[in-house]
């Protein structure tokens, strides 16, 4: 049996998703079993196409890509074209991918893979709204104890929201799906805004990627530069938070991060707080901890790790 860590990447690319996928495909410690696309940053037609483009950037057309949910479980889709552009990958050159889209639905692929692989060997890496994971868990509750770990980017507590004053985007887009995932009983690690906002790009850190003697490093640098322009316009700040790659970095070097075990619940009914993650930081509720919630990161170590992963790609 391979000593690589087997993962499925569930994603809605997205420039920061692109960097995360490239890092995963460049990491020799990871075995990417497949990539499942979900509607989120842009519509599903763009996210599945972008996932295939990214695989081809990495020279990995062998990694199967599956299309999943085109809309949240119960709500209309909210996208983030105002951040990522109409393509989801504005700012980098795109092409028509040659690798095929798999016929199987993303949720079916997740279920089949978890049932066929030995229990406790497959990690789910969620970079977007959690609709595909929730569909899989609702369709096949027996897969929950077979999951090694769910590592997801989403949520916020100390930093507030980035799509509403209270809610982080990935959770807000499909809060009902997030509720299903958080209640499933599998081990969960959450990368909220509280940690990703400490993993900001800088001229030096982008320079580490730009200096790589390959195409992948420059594509990643272009993605960060595009995101940085948005943050300057909206917040007046230089340095863009690099959200989704924290998921991959945690798998490779968890010692770069710090946090604590807490109970996390999702607000499903609040008029002003829909999609907010309610973090029981001080254990007040008495509810059992269900999430390893991260709040600290060694940002320089994080960016150097990304550069190391990207350096193995074409």
Steps between C-alpha positions, in 0.01 A plus 500: 500500500622851416629710789351809334198661664192440283282807453199621306495874429154658493530845348351802322804658324566800575857634488585383852345161421732485199806553718375236744443244223840569346665459841321169559595367157859604561526346846666157483337405833145522358304270271219702342235239422273748329374857491132575549361833385218692666329829424629779720746767395345467153242270344564127464572520126796725579624318809518157335670651195745690719584183694592325175706798385695497827571128466641565154712787632649249743559242229251267672216428255485154662325642809125450445271801537131459589222759488272517801233731635399797286313665787480486881267252671223748585601850391573683174866506403709799608829540310815707548562630149567839659818342641604236249358643175251345261726204421598440861862519389525853364859621482654180364499366143232235448458235232241244399592187695555180307457256790143373531251568774402173667141385454445404864351758736745636758296375797482150352877501451554601863269224625648231274858594589438498875322165481765335282808629682596372845323687778697790642727547197332778295509868599244742356645845426217752464597831342152633419137470609430160656211394276671199341614364835155546650335325206738206540438479877125529459496234227731261687528567875717188530796687347544736798697257719710403198637855454851549633451874540315793346724806465298798384544868434207686645354686794606792713480622858748770595523646147127533429361423155623568148169466312271634776604664827452166674573227244795364306427433132533120476270439797255773398452363149364172639452516877271196500773292338753628754263400781480143364878473471569642847254253653627193314737378772814478286816675623492858368770765473381851415706774336295813575566862411659525844799307368490576125510876564838439665629324186524814288705541189774761480741614232766272647271198528363542148861539391584154637240355262595725208864393535420133438638390161170356379158604375311393811683746724416791274137393465469487878664842530257639241207358699621671817559828320142494368358435848721770647352761263153420637615536860665834428180628339268373773706523817783735411743227604789341316542127536216265419393225742580164343203300622476160334869399485502490880304173471778336300773650716337356812511150353870537428623693804236526773764641734473829307155553654350537846147492640272309733220243507164679518136455417398671176138545394351682200227761526215395269222742587643840596385793289836674539715200591409226250806286435694627801715242674429503872830412668478386862854621570468484878290184526197684631229296325597159632475362146772254405791630294461400135771707328871569530472876441823667390590861574880521467740446209870545429442708187858492370515124554168464322612690190833319487315169512281610208811594304651157570186325372472716190867451419434136400253595225560591134 
